[in-house]
């Protein structure tokens, strides 16, 4: 990275058309993921697959180009309402930030009232190492917060008194999760970050941009491949909700305080899926969601495709029964989640900060039997 102004004795490097051509060619071949083994072949699911790639491209450019310099860190959202990655949680507001273990940082902000707030540091990325290994973790309940809700966190490799978010020499990013029980009633935490010992400027450097552009293309390919590979694993237990390999989830950027039950759902037009959480453990929260085949949460802005500890209607014995169906089964099933025009996809049940992880039962029934 060039850290000073260019002079007449330092001619600017020129990037020819080959980098752009390589970037475009890489994107073209990434379309193979949509046509991969086990992927749906109907027009609807395939169109969603190609839309998914365009969304990943937006995310890749944001992360690798616009907000890539760890000396000038900015919190941005890699996953949100129209960019969705890896069974993104409809109850979450996600924030990301590119950092480096060679620098120290100060995060400051206000706590807000959101139910769950965690900050994690990660090593690697989908486009470089193919993973986001955890290197540090802190939750709001562990922070010293002022009476007015403000706080500061030192982000460094070296231990620090007070609020400290650990890094290692390999740390490359921060992932923030803000999890709501009710978005209408809770206030998001507000965060900002500054690098304490970075030097130079963030002027565009042609050689650096060339690498950033190619990394953005690789992000699309790697991310799409990771989660279609997951769907192949989940296809071994369609319409069931076994516990995931938690180490696999952490490697992909998961939260160590969350227990994940990822799977694959698939229903004929006349079928419904009954999901029963017969025991609810003591936990910060829990939630269940529906996603499409590409592991994008279904559009929760307009359709009821998820529920959680706050929203769900409980049975008299404290258990929860959720129904997934293409149409409303009626008042007898208040926890109905619509498939929103889909016939298959991913699903995920989360226990957050739970003292145990009881199994969740499932069974497919005819819709007429409900």
C-alpha positions as CSV (number, residue, x, y, z in Angstrom):
1,X,0.0,0.0,0.0
2,X,1.5,3.4,-1.0
3,X,1.6,5.6,2.1
4,X,2.6,8.9,0.5
5,X,2.0,11.2,-2.4
6,X,3.3,10.2,-5.8
7,X,6.0,12.4,-7.2
8,X,7.4,12.9,-10.7
9,X,10.1,10.3,-9.8
10,X,7.5,7.8,-8.8
11,X,5.4,7.3,-11.9
12,X,1.9,5.8,-11.2
13,X,1.7,2.1,-12.3
14,X,-0.7,1.4,-15.0
15,X,-3.1,-1.5,-14.9
16,X,-4.0,-2.8,-18.4
17,X,-7.3,-4.5,-19.4
18,X,-6.1,-8.0,-18.4
19,X,-7.0,-7.6,-14.8
20,X,-10.6,-6.5,-15.6
21,X,-10.8,-9.3,-18.2
22,X,-9.6,-11.8,-15.6
23,X,-12.2,-10.5,-13.1
24,X,-15.0,-10.8,-15.6
25,X,-13.9,-14.3,-16.7
26,X,-13.8,-15.4,-13.1
27,X,-17.4,-14.2,-12.6
28,X,-18.5,-16.0,-15.7
29,X,-17.1,-19.3,-14.5
30,X,-18.7,-18.8,-11.0
31,X,-22.0,-19.4,-12.7
32,X,-21.1,-23.0,-12.6
33,X,-22.0,-23.1,-8.9
34,X,-25.6,-22.4,-9.7
35,X,-25.5,-25.4,-12.1
36,X,-23.7,-27.7,-9.6
37,X,-24.4,-31.2,-8.4
38,X,-27.6,-31.3,-6.3
39,X,-28.7,-27.8,-7.1
40,X,-32.4,-27.3,-8.1
41,X,-32.8,-27.1,-11.9
42,X,-36.2,-25.3,-12.1
43,X,-36.3,-21.7,-13.3
44,X,-37.3,-20.2,-9.9
45,X,-34.5,-21.7,-7.8
46,X,-32.0,-21.2,-10.6
47,X,-32.9,-17.5,-11.0
48,X,-32.5,-17.1,-7.2
49,X,-29.1,-18.6,-7.6
50,X,-28.0,-16.1,-10.2
51,X,-29.5,-13.2,-8.1
52,X,-27.5,-14.6,-5.2
53,X,-24.2,-14.3,-7.2
54,X,-25.0,-10.6,-7.9
55,X,-25.6,-10.0,-4.2
56,X,-22.3,-11.7,-3.3
57,X,-20.5,-9.5,-5.8
58,X,-21.9,-6.4,-4.1
59,X,-20.6,-7.8,-0.8
60,X,-17.3,-8.7,-2.2
61,X,-16.7,-5.2,-3.7
62,X,-17.7,-3.6,-0.4
63,X,-15.3,-5.7,1.7
64,X,-12.4,-5.9,-0.7
65,X,-12.5,-2.5,-2.3
66,X,-14.5,0.2,-0.5
67,X,-13.8,-0.8,3.1
68,X,-10.6,-2.8,2.8
69,X,-7.9,-0.7,4.3
70,X,-7.2,-1.7,8.0
71,X,-5.6,1.7,8.7
72,X,-8.9,3.4,7.9
73,X,-11.5,1.1,9.4
74,X,-15.2,1.5,8.9
75,X,-18.1,-0.6,10.2
76,X,-20.2,-1.8,7.2
77,X,-22.8,-4.5,6.7
78,X,-21.7,-7.5,4.7
79,X,-25.1,-9.2,5.1
80,X,-28.4,-7.4,5.3
81,X,-31.9,-7.4,3.8
82,X,-30.7,-7.7,0.2
83,X,-27.3,-9.4,0.7
84,X,-27.7,-12.7,2.5
85,X,-25.0,-15.1,3.4
86,X,-25.0,-18.5,5.1
87,X,-28.4,-18.7,6.8
88,X,-28.2,-15.0,7.9
89,X,-30.3,-14.4,11.0
90,X,-33.5,-12.4,10.3
91,X,-33.2,-11.2,14.0
92,X,-29.7,-9.8,13.5
93,X,-28.2,-6.5,12.4
94,X,-24.7,-7.5,11.2
95,X,-21.7,-5.3,11.0
96,X,-18.2,-6.0,9.7
97,X,-14.9,-4.2,9.7
98,X,-11.5,-5.0,8.2
99,X,-8.7,-4.7,10.6
100,X,-5.1,-6.0,11.1
101,X,-3.3,-7.6,14.0
102,X,-0.4,-5.3,13.4
103,X,-2.4,-2.3,14.6
104,X,-4.3,-1.2,17.7
105,X,-7.8,0.1,17.6
106,X,-10.4,1.9,19.7
107,X,-14.1,1.0,19.4
108,X,-16.5,3.5,21.0
109,X,-20.2,3.6,21.0
110,X,-23.5,3.4,22.9
111,X,-25.0,0.1,24.1
112,X,-28.6,0.7,23.0
113,X,-31.2,-1.8,24.1
114,X,-30.8,-4.6,21.6
115,X,-31.2,-8.0,23.4
116,X,-27.8,-9.6,22.4
117,X,-24.6,-7.8,21.3
118,X,-21.4,-9.6,20.5
119,X,-18.1,-8.6,18.9
120,X,-15.7,-11.1,17.5
121,X,-12.4,-10.9,15.7
122,X,-11.7,-13.3,12.8
123,X,-8.7,-14.5,10.9
124,X,-9.0,-15.1,7.2
125,X,-11.9,-14.6,4.8
126,X,-13.9,-16.6,2.3
127,X,-11.9,-15.2,-0.6
128,X,-8.4,-15.8,0.9
129,X,-8.3,-18.7,3.4
130,X,-11.9,-20.0,2.8
131,X,-12.7,-19.5,6.5
132,X,-13.2,-17.0,9.3
133,X,-11.4,-18.5,12.2
134,X,-12.2,-17.0,15.7
135,X,-9.5,-15.0,17.3
136,X,-11.4,-13.0,20.0
137,X,-14.9,-12.6,21.4
138,X,-16.7,-10.3,23.8
139,X,-20.3,-9.8,24.6
140,X,-22.1,-6.7,26.0
141,X,-22.8,-8.4,29.3
142,X,-19.0,-8.6,29.8
143,X,-18.3,-4.9,29.1
144,X,-17.9,-2.0,31.5
145,X,-20.6,0.4,30.4
146,X,-21.1,4.0,31.6
147,X,-24.4,5.1,33.1
148,X,-25.3,6.9,29.9
149,X,-24.8,3.7,27.9
150,X,-21.5,4.7,26.4
151,X,-18.5,2.5,26.3
152,X,-15.0,2.0,24.8
153,X,-13.2,-1.2,23.8
154,X,-9.5,-1.5,23.0
155,X,-8.9,-3.9,20.1
156,X,-5.3,-5.3,20.2
157,X,-3.1,-8.3,20.3
158,X,-1.7,-7.3,23.6
159,X,-3.9,-7.7,26.7
160,X,-5.5,-4.5,28.0
161,X,-7.2,-3.6,31.2
162,X,-10.9,-2.9,31.1
163,X,-12.9,-3.5,27.9
164,X,-10.6,-5.5,25.6
165,X,-11.4,-7.4,22.4
166,X,-8.5,-9.8,21.6
167,X,-6.8,-10.1,18.3
168,X,-3.9,-12.2,17.1
169,X,-1.3,-11.5,14.4
170,X,-3.5,-13.2,11.9
171,X,-6.7,-11.2,12.7
172,X,-8.2,-9.6,9.6
173,X,-11.7,-8.6,10.5
174,X,-14.4,-7.9,13.1
175,X,-17.9,-9.4,13.0
176,X,-20.6,-7.7,15.2
177,X,-24.0,-9.4,15.9
178,X,-26.9,-7.4,17.3
179,X,-29.8,-9.8,17.9
180,X,-33.3,-8.4,18.4
181,X,-36.2,-10.0,20.1
182,X,-38.5,-7.2,18.8
183,X,-37.0,-4.7,16.3
184,X,-39.9,-2.3,16.9
185,X,-39.1,-2.0,20.6
186,X,-35.3,-2.2,20.8
187,X,-32.6,0.3,19.9
188,X,-29.5,-0.7,18.0
189,X,-26.0,-0.2,19.5
190,X,-24.1,2.6,17.7
191,X,-20.4,1.8,17.0
192,X,-17.4,3.6,15.5
193,X,-13.8,2.6,15.2
194,X,-10.4,4.3,14.8
195,X,-7.0,2.9,14.2
196,X,-4.6,4.2,16.9
197,X,-1.3,3.7,15.2
198,X,-1.8,3.4,11.4
199,X,0.2,5.7,9.1
200,X,-0.1,6.9,5.6
201,X,-3.1,7.6,3.4
202,X,-5.8,5.6,1.7
203,X,-5.3,6.9,-1.8
204,X,-6.1,4.4,-4.6
205,X,-3.0,2.4,-5.7
206,X,-3.5,0.7,-9.1
207,X,-1.6,-2.5,-8.2
208,X,-3.5,-2.8,-4.9
209,X,-6.9,-2.2,-6.7
210,X,-6.1,-5.0,-9.2
211,X,-5.6,-7.4,-6.3
212,X,-8.8,-6.1,-4.5
213,X,-10.8,-6.6,-7.7
214,X,-9.7,-10.2,-8.1
215,X,-10.3,-10.9,-4.5
216,X,-13.8,-9.6,-4.8
217,X,-14.4,-12.1,-7.7
218,X,-12.9,-14.9,-5.6
219,X,-15.2,-13.9,-2.7
220,X,-18.2,-14.6,-4.9
221,X,-16.9,-18.0,-6.0
222,X,-15.7,-19.1,-2.6
223,X,-18.8,-18.0,-0.6
224,X,-21.2,-19.6,-3.0
225,X,-19.2,-22.8,-3.0
226,X,-18.9,-23.1,0.8
227,X,-22.7,-22.9,1.3
228,X,-23.7,-25.1,-1.6
229,X,-21.3,-27.7,-0.3
230,X,-23.1,-27.3,3.1
231,X,-26.4,-28.0,1.4
232,X,-25.0,-31.2,0.0
233,X,-24.2,-32.2,3.6
234,X,-27.6,-31.2,4.8
235,X,-29.3,-33.2,2.0
236,X,-28.4,-36.3,4.1
237,X,-31.1,-35.2,6.7
238,X,-33.8,-33.4,4.7
239,X,-36.6,-32.2,7.0
240,X,-34.7,-33.0,10.2
241,X,-32.9,-30.7,12.6
242,X,-29.8,-32.5,14.0
243,X,-27.1,-30.5,15.7
244,X,-24.6,-29.1,13.3
245,X,-20.8,-29.7,13.5
246,X,-20.2,-26.7,15.7
247,X,-16.6,-26.4,14.6
248,X,-17.7,-26.1,11.0
249,X,-20.0,-23.2,12.0
250,X,-17.2,-21.4,13.9
251,X,-14.9,-21.8,11.0
252,X,-17.4,-20.1,8.8
253,X,-17.8,-17.2,11.1
254,X,-20.3,-18.5,13.7
255,X,-20.7,-17.2,17.2
256,X,-19.3,-19.5,20.0
257,X,-22.2,-18.6,22.2
258,X,-24.7,-20.0,19.6
259,X,-25.6,-23.7,19.2
260,X,-26.5,-24.3,15.5
261,X,-28.9,-26.8,14.0
262,X,-28.6,-26.3,10.2
263,X,-30.6,-28.4,7.8
264,X,-32.5,-28.8,4.5
265,X,-36.3,-28.6,4.1
266,X,-38.2,-29.8,1.1
267,X,-42.0,-30.0,0.8
268,X,-44.5,-31.1,-1.9
269,X,-47.4,-28.7,-2.5
270,X,-49.7,-30.8,-0.3
271,X,-47.2,-31.2,2.6
272,X,-46.3,-29.4,5.8
273,X,-43.4,-29.7,8.2
274,X,-44.1,-29.8,11.9
275,X,-41.3,-28.7,14.2
276,X,-41.6,-29.3,17.9
277,X,-39.2,-27.9,20.5
278,X,-40.5,-29.9,23.4
279,X,-38.0,-28.5,25.9
280,X,-36.9,-24.9,26.0
281,X,-33.7,-24.5,28.0
282,X,-32.6,-21.5,30.0
283,X,-31.2,-19.2,27.3
284,X,-30.6,-15.7,26.2
285,X,-32.8,-16.3,23.2
286,X,-33.6,-18.9,20.5
287,X,-34.9,-18.6,17.0
288,X,-35.8,-20.6,13.9
289,X,-35.7,-19.5,10.3
290,X,-36.4,-20.6,6.7
291,X,-34.0,-19.9,3.9
292,X,-33.8,-20.7,0.2
293,X,-31.5,-23.3,-1.3
294,X,-28.7,-20.8,-1.5
295,X,-28.9,-20.3,2.3
296,X,-30.3,-16.8,2.0
297,X,-33.0,-16.1,4.6
298,X,-36.4,-15.7,3.0
299,X,-37.7,-12.1,2.7
300,X,-38.6,-11.4,6.3
301,X,-39.5,-7.8,5.5
302,X,-42.7,-8.9,3.9
303,X,-43.3,-12.5,5.0
304,X,-43.4,-14.4,8.3
305,X,-40.5,-16.8,7.7
306,X,-39.0,-17.0,11.2
307,X,-39.9,-16.9,14.9
308,X,-38.0,-16.5,18.2
309,X,-38.3,-16.6,22.0
310,X,-40.3,-13.3,22.0
311,X,-42.5,-13.8,19.0
312,X,-43.5,-17.4,19.4
313,X,-46.8,-18.7,20.9
314,X,-46.1,-21.4,23.5
315,X,-48.1,-24.5,24.3
316,X,-49.5,-24.9,27.8
317,X,-46.6,-27.2,28.8
318,X,-44.0,-24.5,27.7
319,X,-43.1,-26.2,24.4
320,X,-43.2,-24.7,21.0
321,X,-44.8,-26.1,17.9
322,X,-43.9,-24.5,14.5
323,X,-45.6,-25.3,11.2
324,X,-43.9,-24.7,7.8
325,X,-46.5,-24.8,5.1
326,X,-47.2,-23.2,1.7
327,X,-50.4,-21.7,2.9
328,X,-51.9,-20.7,6.3
329,X,-53.2,-23.7,8.3
330,X,-55.4,-21.5,10.4
331,X,-55.7,-20.2,14.0
332,X,-54.8,-23.6,15.5
333,X,-51.2,-23.1,14.4
334,X,-50.2,-19.6,15.4
335,X,-46.5,-20.3,14.7
336,X,-47.0,-20.8,11.0
337,X,-44.1,-19.9,8.7
338,X,-44.7,-19.4,5.0
339,X,-42.4,-20.9,2.4
340,X,-42.9,-17.7,0.4
341,X,-43.2,-19.5,-2.9
342,X,-40.4,-21.9,-2.3
343,X,-40.5,-25.7,-2.4
344,X,-37.1,-26.3,-0.7
345,X,-34.3,-24.6,1.0
346,X,-32.2,-24.4,4.2
347,X,-33.4,-23.9,7.7
348,X,-31.8,-23.2,11.0
349,X,-32.7,-23.5,14.7
350,X,-30.4,-21.5,17.1
351,X,-30.0,-21.8,20.9
352,X,-28.2,-18.6,22.1
353,X,-26.3,-18.8,25.4
354,X,-28.3,-21.8,26.4
355,X,-27.5,-24.0,29.4
356,X,-28.3,-27.1,27.3
357,X,-29.1,-27.9,23.7
358,X,-32.2,-30.3,23.7
359,X,-33.1,-31.9,20.4
360,X,-35.8,-30.4,18.2
361,X,-38.3,-32.9,16.6
362,X,-39.6,-32.7,13.1
363,X,-42.1,-34.7,10.9
364,X,-43.7,-34.2,7.5
365,X,-47.5,-34.4,7.4
366,X,-50.1,-33.9,4.7
367,X,-51.4,-30.3,4.9
368,X,-54.9,-31.7,5.0
369,X,-54.1,-33.5,8.2
370,X,-53.3,-30.3,10.1
